[in-house]
Amino acid sequence: MKKIQIPKLRYLGYAALFWAKKATGLRAHRHSNFLIWKLVKKIESGKIDAKKISITSRGKTDGAGAQALAKFSAMCFAQAYGMRYLHVPFSSLAHAEIPQTEWDGAWEGLLQMGSENELLDTDRMQIVGIGDYLANPKLWSQKVVISERHFHAFCEIAPIHGVEVSKKLQANFLHRNSLKNAHGSLRIAVHIRRGDVSLNDVETRHRYIPNNRIIEILERVVKVSTYAGIDTEIHVHTNGNIDEVSDFNRFFAIYHPAGSSAIDTFLSLATSDILICTRSDFSLLAGIYCTGMVICDPRHRTPLPGWIQANGNLFALEREVTRRLKKGQIHESAHAKS
């Protein structure tokens, strides 16, 4: 495997912040980027044998999108170095729409992240946090399970490993959920995060994308689809209200507003021909499971190779969508398995 390049200045900055917090007695667990990158450096230098390590993700208590992306990041880390990924079934997922145990089980069955993976055994396995592991070289020669909330810092510097993991998840997902497109039109799904995200909220404004920005992207996609002679069917999903997304009326969109089943929403997003993600872990998770074309905002998390980045250059986006439509990649990839 090609050696992973870690940004030197950022690594040093993360290290300084981590140790400064530790020295003052502050909690430093949220600055795990440094520890993850340090583990990568130790493995690639040969000081730690990756074959002795298993990886697991646990400790998160937020929604299905965030928890599943955390597990996905652990799977990518394990994939990269031939380590075992040990699965911890979902529990206490936020935003439950049915009794909690049923809600957790529904997402577990839908996402199939534990399929073909061994479960974490807290009674029989030696489990350590990544910080404790790196601080104790005696552990480096032992078989241990490194437990961390997520490994997003690894995916940031080595997103290529997400491709193989994504393919495996897609295969298990599609085995249970067939793609339905009875009319043969290009089904475009858009996820617009509202409700818990607002420009007026300092905590969430960085995840807000204005309607007009999404409309600019959608207009280009519809334009090139029309030129290619392909009919489009547009589904707008949001956790806000209809009046917040009424700008999309021009596309004769089918609306799925707040109150829609989150699982139904995920199925619609993940089985679309073209998925336009916004700054939401929920929609990015759908992108990982989607076999069609994925267009994303790279300012939220690192996109998978092959995703089209909506980074402001709409002409480049339009050219790439046109190229893929001409090659027939959308219908071949998305509907061949239906």
FIGU-551162 format. One record per residue (C-alpha): residue in one letter; x negated, y negated, z. Coordinates in nm, 3 decimals. Layout:
% residues N
ATOM   aa      east     north        up
ATOM    A         X         Y         Z
...
END
This chain:
% residues 338
ATOM   aa      east     north        up
ATOM    M     0.000     0.000     0.000
ATOM    K    -0.123    -0.347    -0.085
ATOM    K    -0.237    -0.539     0.221
ATOM    I     0.026    -0.779     0.350
ATOM    Q    -0.082    -1.142     0.356
ATOM    I     0.002    -1.328     0.676
ATOM    P     0.003    -1.712     0.654
ATOM    K    -0.298    -1.800     0.868
ATOM    L    -0.197    -2.146     0.987
ATOM    R     0.156    -2.039     1.071
ATOM    Y     0.023    -1.735     1.255
ATOM    L    -0.201    -1.957     1.467
ATOM    G     0.086    -2.195     1.530
ATOM    Y     0.314    -1.912     1.640
ATOM    A     0.038    -1.780     1.867
ATOM    A    -0.017    -2.119     2.030
ATOM    L     0.354    -2.163     2.098
ATOM    F     0.391    -1.809     2.230
ATOM    W     0.101    -1.831     2.473
ATOM    A     0.194    -2.181     2.585
ATOM    K     0.538    -2.056     2.685
ATOM    K     0.392    -1.752     2.859
ATOM    A     0.146    -1.971     3.050
ATOM    T     0.422    -2.198     3.180
ATOM    G     0.649    -1.909     3.275
ATOM    L     0.902    -1.978     3.000
ATOM    R     1.069    -1.694     2.809
ATOM    A     0.877    -1.632     2.488
ATOM    H     1.078    -1.342     2.345
ATOM    R     1.240    -1.566     2.084
ATOM    H     0.897    -1.632     1.938
ATOM    S     0.843    -1.270     1.840
ATOM    N     0.717    -1.374     1.493
ATOM    F     0.370    -1.393     1.642
ATOM    L     0.392    -1.046     1.799
ATOM    I     0.531    -0.886     1.483
ATOM    W     0.260    -1.037     1.267
ATOM    K    -0.002    -0.939     1.527
ATOM    L     0.120    -0.579     1.511
ATOM    V     0.092    -0.590     1.131
ATOM    K    -0.267    -0.713     1.160
ATOM    K    -0.356    -0.437     1.408
ATOM    I    -0.204    -0.168     1.185
ATOM    E    -0.370    -0.291     0.870
ATOM    S    -0.708    -0.324     1.041
ATOM    G    -0.685     0.042     1.146
ATOM    K    -0.682    -0.036     1.519
ATOM    I    -0.332     0.109     1.551
ATOM    D    -0.214     0.427     1.379
ATOM    A     0.134     0.356     1.243
ATOM    K     0.210     0.729     1.234
ATOM    K     0.227     0.728     1.614
ATOM    I     0.488     0.452     1.618
ATOM    S     0.864     0.470     1.581
ATOM    I     1.072     0.155     1.537
ATOM    T     1.413     0.060     1.670
ATOM    S     1.627    -0.251     1.692
ATOM    R     1.848    -0.313     1.993
ATOM    G     1.948    -0.584     2.238
ATOM    K     2.157    -0.807     2.014
ATOM    T     2.516    -0.888     2.107
ATOM    D     2.636    -1.104     1.816
ATOM    G     2.842    -1.022     1.506
ATOM    A     2.820    -0.736     1.261
ATOM    G     2.620    -0.936     1.006
ATOM    A     2.348    -1.043     1.250
ATOM    Q     2.320    -0.705     1.423
ATOM    A     2.311    -0.511     1.097
ATOM    L     2.048    -0.741     0.944
ATOM    A     1.837    -0.688     1.254
ATOM    K     1.857    -0.311     1.206
ATOM    F     1.783    -0.356     0.837
ATOM    S     1.465    -0.547     0.923
ATOM    A     1.354    -0.262     1.151
ATOM    M     1.421    -0.012     0.873
ATOM    C     1.207    -0.219     0.636
ATOM    F     0.916    -0.229     0.881
ATOM    A     0.937     0.147     0.929
ATOM    Q     0.961     0.204     0.552
ATOM    A     0.649    -0.002     0.486
ATOM    Y     0.418     0.203     0.709
ATOM    G     0.580     0.546     0.701
ATOM    M     0.710     0.513     1.055
ATOM    R     1.032     0.663     1.189
ATOM    Y     1.328     0.432     1.220
ATOM    L     1.539     0.537     1.519
ATOM    H     1.898     0.421     1.502
ATOM    V     2.102     0.271     1.784
ATOM    P     2.474     0.276     1.699
ATOM    F     2.657    -0.057     1.703
ATOM    S     2.804    -0.159     2.037
ATOM    S     2.972    -0.475     2.164
ATOM    L     2.993    -0.632     1.819
ATOM    A     3.134    -0.983     1.844
ATOM    H     3.461    -1.097     1.681
ATOM    A     3.637    -0.763     1.737
ATOM    E     3.973    -0.745     1.558
ATOM    I     4.077    -0.416     1.717
ATOM    P     3.978    -0.246     2.047
ATOM    Q     3.602    -0.281     2.091
ATOM    T     3.508     0.086     2.064
ATOM    E     3.711     0.123     1.745
ATOM    W     3.561    -0.196     1.603
ATOM    D     3.205    -0.078     1.668
ATOM    G     3.285     0.262     1.519
ATOM    A     3.446     0.111     1.210
ATOM    W     3.132    -0.084     1.126
ATOM    E     2.911     0.213     1.205
ATOM    G     3.107     0.426     0.960
ATOM    L     3.121     0.153     0.697
ATOM    L     2.753     0.059     0.688
ATOM    Q     2.609     0.410     0.731
ATOM    M     2.284     0.274     0.877
ATOM    G     2.245     0.580     1.095
ATOM    S     2.290     0.819     0.803
ATOM    E     1.980     1.036     0.757
ATOM    N     1.811     0.865     1.053
ATOM    E     1.744     1.012     1.395
ATOM    L     1.913     0.845     1.691
ATOM    L     1.715     0.677     1.967
ATOM    D     1.700     0.900     2.276
ATOM    T     1.646     0.674     2.577
ATOM    D     1.599     0.973     2.810
ATOM    R     1.330     1.160     2.618
ATOM    M     1.140     0.892     2.428
ATOM    Q     0.879     0.648     2.553
ATOM    I     1.025     0.307     2.464
ATOM    V     0.830    -0.018     2.500
ATOM    G     0.880    -0.375     2.394
ATOM    I     0.645    -0.506     2.128
ATOM    G     0.480    -0.749     2.371
ATOM    D     0.408    -0.481     2.630
ATOM    Y     0.280    -0.249     2.359
ATOM    L     0.029    -0.496     2.219
ATOM    A    -0.086    -0.597     2.567
ATOM    N    -0.176    -0.237     2.660
ATOM    P    -0.432    -0.074     2.422
ATOM    K    -0.390     0.256     2.610
ATOM    L    -0.051     0.288     2.440
ATOM    W    -0.203     0.258     2.092
ATOM    S    -0.309     0.624     2.093
ATOM    Q     0.025     0.751     2.224
ATOM    K     0.353     0.829     2.051
ATOM    V     0.585     0.545     2.141
ATOM    V     0.900     0.372     2.022
ATOM    I     0.860    -0.001     1.975
ATOM    S     1.187    -0.175     2.052
ATOM    E     1.256    -0.531     1.938
ATOM    R     1.573    -0.732     1.874
ATOM    H     1.480    -0.777     1.508
ATOM    F     1.183    -0.772     1.268
ATOM    H     1.282    -1.060     1.040
ATOM    A     0.928    -1.197     1.054
ATOM    F     0.809    -0.885     0.874
ATOM    C     1.072    -0.914     0.601
ATOM    E     0.967    -1.274     0.550
ATOM    I     0.614    -1.179     0.446
ATOM    A     0.694    -0.845     0.278
ATOM    P     1.046    -0.857     0.130
ATOM    I     0.962    -0.592    -0.132
ATOM    H     1.012    -0.318     0.127
ATOM    G     1.376    -0.419     0.156
ATOM    V     1.443    -0.299    -0.197
ATOM    E     1.400     0.071    -0.125
ATOM    V     1.591     0.048     0.203
ATOM    S     1.871    -0.138     0.026
ATOM    K     1.897     0.132    -0.241
ATOM    K     1.937     0.403     0.022
ATOM    L     2.206     0.207     0.204
ATOM    Q     2.388     0.137    -0.124
ATOM    A     2.391     0.505    -0.214
ATOM    N     2.553     0.607     0.114
ATOM    F     2.791     0.312     0.105
ATOM    L     2.907     0.375    -0.252
ATOM    H     2.961     0.742    -0.175
ATOM    R     3.240     0.628     0.060
ATOM    N     3.356     0.308    -0.113
ATOM    S     3.412     0.317    -0.489
ATOM    L     3.397     0.001    -0.698
ATOM    K     3.737    -0.099    -0.831
ATOM    N     3.778    -0.320    -1.136
ATOM    A     4.093    -0.211    -1.314
ATOM    H     4.109    -0.509    -1.550
ATOM    G     3.748    -0.497    -1.662
ATOM    S     3.688    -0.862    -1.576
ATOM    L     3.376    -0.990    -1.403
ATOM    R     3.465    -1.011    -1.036
ATOM    I     3.283    -1.299    -0.868
ATOM    A     3.295    -1.325    -0.490
ATOM    V     3.200    -1.636    -0.297
ATOM    H     3.151    -1.651     0.078
ATOM    I     3.200    -1.999     0.227
ATOM    R     3.117    -2.028     0.594
ATOM    R     3.346    -2.266     0.776
ATOM    G     3.537    -2.250     1.105
ATOM    D     3.238    -2.194     1.335
ATOM    V     3.009    -2.404     1.113
ATOM    S     3.044    -2.781     1.079
ATOM    L     2.841    -3.083     0.967
ATOM    N     2.938    -3.249     1.295
ATOM    D     2.785    -2.970     1.505
ATOM    V     2.411    -3.005     1.570
ATOM    E     2.386    -2.633     1.643
ATOM    T     2.539    -2.514     1.314
ATOM    R     2.503    -2.793     1.057
ATOM    H     2.195    -2.627     0.904
ATOM    R     2.422    -2.342     0.789
ATOM    Y     2.681    -2.569     0.627
ATOM    I     2.682    -2.585     0.246
ATOM    P     2.920    -2.842     0.092
ATOM    N     3.189    -2.719    -0.144
ATOM    N     3.048    -2.920    -0.434
ATOM    R     2.713    -2.742    -0.407
ATOM    I     2.879    -2.400    -0.432
ATOM    I     3.105    -2.525    -0.712
ATOM    E     2.798    -2.633    -0.915
ATOM    I     2.665    -2.278    -0.896
ATOM    L     3.002    -2.123    -0.972
ATOM    E     3.055    -2.352    -1.271
ATOM    R     2.730    -2.231    -1.428
ATOM    V     2.817    -1.867    -1.369
ATOM    V     3.166    -1.907    -1.518
ATOM    K     3.024    -2.105    -1.812
ATOM    V     2.775    -1.839    -1.921
ATOM    S     3.030    -1.562    -1.862
ATOM    T     3.276    -1.742    -2.091
ATOM    Y     3.008    -1.783    -2.360
ATOM    A     2.943    -1.410    -2.333
ATOM    G     3.313    -1.341    -2.389
ATOM    I     3.366    -1.200    -2.039
ATOM    D     3.676    -1.282    -1.835
ATOM    T     3.616    -1.376    -1.473
ATOM    E     3.814    -1.320    -1.155
ATOM    I     3.702    -1.536    -0.865
ATOM    H     3.755    -1.447    -0.500
ATOM    V     3.686    -1.714    -0.238
ATOM    H     3.632    -1.581     0.113
ATOM    T     3.609    -1.814     0.411
ATOM    N     3.655    -1.806     0.786
ATOM    G     3.806    -2.154     0.756
ATOM    N     4.145    -2.271     0.633
ATOM    I     4.275    -2.296     0.277
ATOM    D     4.267    -2.677     0.283
ATOM    E     3.892    -2.667     0.348
ATOM    V     3.831    -2.484     0.018
ATOM    S     4.109    -2.624    -0.198
ATOM    D     3.839    -2.768    -0.431
ATOM    F     3.817    -2.420    -0.582
ATOM    N     4.168    -2.444    -0.725
ATOM    R     4.011    -2.543    -1.057
ATOM    F     3.889    -2.183    -1.094
ATOM    F     4.234    -2.033    -1.028
ATOM    A     4.063    -1.860    -0.739
ATOM    I     4.213    -1.589    -0.524
ATOM    Y     4.178    -1.706    -0.164
ATOM    H     4.097    -1.498     0.141
ATOM    P     4.109    -1.746     0.433
ATOM    A     4.064    -1.718     0.809
ATOM    G     4.263    -1.429     0.947
ATOM    S     4.163    -1.187     0.674
ATOM    S     4.012    -0.860     0.790
ATOM    A     3.634    -0.893     0.820
ATOM    I     3.590    -0.537     0.695
ATOM    D     3.810    -0.603     0.391
ATOM    T     3.611    -0.921     0.327
ATOM    F     3.284    -0.730     0.346
ATOM    L     3.412    -0.466     0.104
ATOM    S     3.517    -0.734    -0.144
ATOM    L     3.181    -0.910    -0.122
ATOM    A     2.968    -0.595    -0.136
ATOM    T     3.155    -0.442    -0.430
ATOM    S     3.167    -0.757    -0.644
ATOM    D     2.991    -0.789    -0.980
ATOM    I     2.842    -1.123    -0.885
ATOM    L     2.806    -1.227    -0.522
ATOM    I     2.730    -1.585    -0.425
ATOM    C     2.593    -1.584    -0.071
ATOM    T     2.570    -1.884     0.158
ATOM    R     2.375    -1.936     0.481
ATOM    S     2.542    -1.653     0.664
ATOM    D     2.405    -1.321     0.786
ATOM    F     2.743    -1.169     0.702
ATOM    S     2.723    -1.255     0.332
ATOM    L     2.352    -1.169     0.312
ATOM    L     2.429    -0.826     0.454
ATOM    A     2.689    -0.786     0.179
ATOM    G     2.413    -0.878    -0.067
ATOM    I     2.200    -0.590     0.059
ATOM    Y     2.484    -0.349    -0.014
ATOM    C     2.587    -0.511    -0.344
ATOM    T     2.471    -0.337    -0.663
ATOM    G     2.575    -0.630    -0.880
ATOM    M     2.406    -0.967    -0.923
ATOM    V     2.331    -1.156    -0.601
ATOM    I     2.283    -1.533    -0.594
ATOM    C     2.159    -1.668    -0.262
ATOM    D     2.037    -1.975    -0.079
ATOM    P     1.673    -1.898     0.010
ATOM    R     1.672    -2.150     0.295
ATOM    H     1.856    -1.912     0.528
ATOM    R     1.656    -1.588     0.514
ATOM    T     1.403    -1.442     0.274
ATOM    P     1.588    -1.303    -0.031
ATOM    L     1.523    -0.958    -0.170
ATOM    P     1.321    -0.940    -0.492
ATOM    G     1.571    -0.939    -0.777
ATOM    W     1.813    -1.181    -0.615
ATOM    I     1.862    -1.510    -0.797
ATOM    Q     1.767    -1.803    -0.577
ATOM    A     1.992    -2.108    -0.592
ATOM    N     1.710    -2.348    -0.507
ATOM    G     1.835    -2.658    -0.688
ATOM    N     1.726    -2.570    -1.041
ATOM    L     2.066    -2.496    -1.193
ATOM    F     1.926    -2.470    -1.545
ATOM    A     1.695    -2.188    -1.436
ATOM    L     1.986    -2.019    -1.259
ATOM    E     2.200    -2.046    -1.572
ATOM    R     1.924    -1.898    -1.789
ATOM    E     1.875    -1.604    -1.557
ATOM    V     2.247    -1.524    -1.533
ATOM    T     2.268    -1.546    -1.913
ATOM    R     1.971    -1.312    -1.953
ATOM    R     2.122    -1.050    -1.724
ATOM    L     2.463    -1.070    -1.885
ATOM    K     2.308    -1.021    -2.229
ATOM    K     2.129    -0.712    -2.103
ATOM    G     2.455    -0.580    -1.962
ATOM    Q     2.297    -0.537    -1.621
ATOM    I     2.606    -0.637    -1.427
ATOM    H     2.853    -0.377    -1.547
ATOM    E     2.590    -0.106    -1.587
ATOM    S     2.462    -0.144    -1.235
ATOM    A     2.785    -0.219    -1.058
ATOM    H     3.035     0.007    -1.231
ATOM    A     2.834     0.308    -1.340
ATOM    K     2.890     0.456    -0.993
ATOM    S     3.259     0.382    -0.969
END
